[in-house]
Amino acid sequence: MTVRGRLFLGAGALVTFAGLVLGLQDLTKVGALLLLLPALALVLARRDLDLEVQRSVTPARIATDGHADVTVQVSNAGRLPTPLLRGEEGLAYALGDRPHLLVPRLDTQESRRMTYRVRSHVRGHHRIGPLAVRVNDPFGLATRSVDLPGEATLVVLPRVLPLTPVRGVAAGGGGETSTSPRVALHGEDDVGVREYRIGDDLRRIHWRSTARTGQTMVRQDEQPTRRRALVLLDDRASAHAGTGDGGSFEWSVTAVASVVTLLLGERFEVHLSLASDETGVVLPLESLDHALDRLAAVQPSPTTSPRGLVEVLQDFTQHGGGLVVAVLGGLDEEVAAMCAASSRTGIALVIDRGGFSAGGDAAGPADATAQQLASGGWRAEVVRPGAALAETWARASVGMGATR
């Protein structure tokens, strides 16, 4: 019941009572009519609406601080026309205030499209929908809210900052040349074989592969190998402090997204892992979009043990090794030593949680962790509040691949 409907009910009850007390039948009838109107309004407000909602987001993936246009199409699939409806879109908090939409009267099989714009300063997979419409009776005495099924998702990607390239890291990472195990899936004969190209020397034709594949194949004198890299993100909530863009967790996600973008652009075979990953096996990224979509959704994990980092490092080393880039919180001495011993080519950006905490000390486990990793041959930098990612990365990555 609306306020008007409650007033009608109160007035109807009062007039009906007065008519009965005074014995005035006409007054009693007026009171009964006043009571009947809100009841009729309730019936009208509760009538079924056969509406279908389709929603599209363009683009479906945006950078932080970018904007997207949301198009909502409402169709009347019922046999009766719909009244004028006021709607309110459900939005994730990060996308701002909920837009109010006016859905005009729709005849049978008629549809209307409405468009509005959203913007987010917060990365993540943000929900859009459902559309809630209010159904009113013609007298304005009753109203009902109906949620129309249908949702969409807007992916807000983490920030990516330009970084200086990593120079001097050979295939296999630690200065040695290695071939990924996936290269030789079909046997040694196929390792240095490719399809014939116009201009190739006919003396290089590999007859065995040609007979097996039905296409002219030639031998390659050298099999190109891709440099491998493992990027680790310590997503334990206990390793971070601060909130929003000023917190250490968002700084870490931006750092990892920027490093992954750089390494993929440098044609590395990149593996991405989190401290909260339950298994020590990590597969290479399919694409940059795959990596950024995953990082857009990552949130601080309640996991407290950093053992997952060590397991991933050991698995990566056992399967060929390569460059390791880790954005870490403070680790105890034993875990830091195990991490340092797991790789010979590592860059560590160690988060100073105490510095990001209100009133925290500048020194703490981060310094000890950085020293422990540096003693094992890593290049380690302690990250404190206000640290510029590009400058921190330049200091940590300079001279990578040089002989120590």
C-alpha positions, 0 to 999 in steps of 0.5 A: 500500500502507498501512503495514499492507499493507507489514507483511503483505508483509514478514511474508509474504516472511519466513514464506515464506522460513523455510518453504522453508528449513526444509522446512515446507510449512504454514509456506510456505502461510501465508507465501504467503497473507500475500503474496496478501492485499495483492495481492488488496487492490490489486485491490479498491482499483483497482476502478472507481467510477462516481460523479457529482459536482454542486456548487452555491455559494450565493451564487455572489458574495460580498463580501470577508470574507463566507461561502458554502455549498457543497453537494456531491451525490455520485451512484452511477451504477454497477451495484454499491454503493460502499463507505464513502469518505473525501473531501477537497474541493479548494479555492483557498488563499484559501478556507482549509483543505480540508474532509474529507467522509465519503461513505456507502455508496451503492446503485445510483442513490442520491445523498447531499448534503453541505454545508460553508461557506467564507469568504475574506478575499481577493478573486478568482475562487476554484476549488472542487473537484474532490472527491478520494476514497480507496478502501480495501479491506476489510482496510485493506491498500491505498488509492487516491485518485480525483479525481471531475470537477466544479468550481465557482467562487466570486467574492469581490468587492473591498471597496466603501467609501462615497464623497461624490458628484461634484457639478457635472459636466455631461453630456459631462464638461467642462462642455459638453452632449453626446449619446452617439453611440449615442443617434442610431443611427436618425437625427436624427428619433429623437433627441427621440422617445419612446412616447406616454404618457397625458396627453401633448399630442396636438399633439406626436405625431411622425407620421413615427415613428408610421408607421414603428414602428406605435406612437404616438410623441411629440416630446421638447422636451429629450433627456436625456443621461447624464454620462460617466466613464472610470475607469482602474486602473494595474495594472502590477506595477512601479507598486505595492508591498506585499502583501495588504490593506496593499499599494498594489494592493489599495488601488487596486482598492478605490478603483476599485471604490468609484468605479465603484459611486458613479458608476453610482449617480449614473447616469454612463455609466461606462467602465473600463480597465486599463493592461494593456489592449492596445486603446485602445478601451473600451466602457461597463460593462453593469452594476455586477456586470460591473464588480465581477466584472472587478475581482475577477479583476484581478491585477498585470500584468507590463506595464511601459509606461503607454502604454495609459493615454494611448491610452484617454484619447485615445480617450475624449476623441475620443468625447465626453470626460467625467469621468476618474478615474485611480488611477495609479502614478508616471509619467515626465514625458512620459506625465504631460503627455500624460495631463494634456493628454488631459482637462480634467476629471480626478481622479488618485489617485497611488500612492506606491510608495516609501512602500509599499515597506519602507524606501522614501522618502516623496517620489518619482515620485508627487509629480512625477506629481501636480504634473504632472497638477495643472498640467494642471487635474487634481485630484491626491492622492498616496496614502501608506500608511494613507491613508483612501480616503473622505478622499482622495476627498473632497479630490480631488473637492471642487468638481469641475465648478466653473469654473476 
